């Protein structure tokens, strides 16, 4: 599987239908059902070429051998359909409606709890001495075991170090200890992944705020961002709830990427809607604006799931983003959503 150009990435995020959180999905991983869902996606959208697949360090901690076996088998499933993968190593998006799980801030901030007791919590990825906090040992073993096994695996298009870090007003405060701690942790993660031999590019899935993109640029080989046109009238300071604000945000991100000489990749995009026609409108508008700027993307998300924002109201709590999935629980394509492949690279 040859590495495709960033601008030609045309894909989806994937979370299996059988779980509601990262730990749930991986502790109860269903390889057979995953095979069905990936095949459904490729049949419905033949142009699909890249999947952003969310992992779970919590599940790895509980059963490393099983986790690694399921990861390898899943990479094989995607490869069988000519779909390259962006594994998401960590998550910092904490949803109040249906939390996916991930890394809490008190695991990153020294002395925030009894388990983050050292001042030098993530200093040296090459040393794991007796005074290192337990959380560091857990993170390191996870990164090393996962990445070493796939360091030159051509099925992996890139490694996403973390989904939506810096997701708060503190991203704009350069004196914030939270911001400093999170960036320090991301630098540590990059160091561990590179020391494990990763040959694929590294990226970070940044929330729709250019300040986060700028802050994580030093740890990113490919700049990752989440350009959502939040049409209902809510959004960060970039005003992405208006078309004008959304397009200004895109142009600012493109200009920044060019200034640092790096590719730009929309690792999540296309905001949700309960109404199918509205969701298709959002998709057409969003993907056309990305394509005209030469930006590849993995839309959030392929399949119905118990995970937040990927199911109808009849399947669980639904937050402000409404319904983002493209395939319903029975595998059928939401009406009009076959238009996704109109944006596939020629």
PyMOL commands that set and color helices and strands:
alter all, ss='L'
color gray80, all
select helices_A, chain A and resi 6-8+22-27+31-44+57-62+64-80+105-107+134-149+169-172+177-195+210-219+243-260+276-291+313-315+337-343
alter helices_A, ss='H'
color red, helices_A
select strands_A, chain A and resi 10-14+50-54+84-88+156-163+201-205+223-227+264-269+296-299
alter strands_A, ss='S'
color yellow, strands_A
deselect
rebuild
show_as cartoon
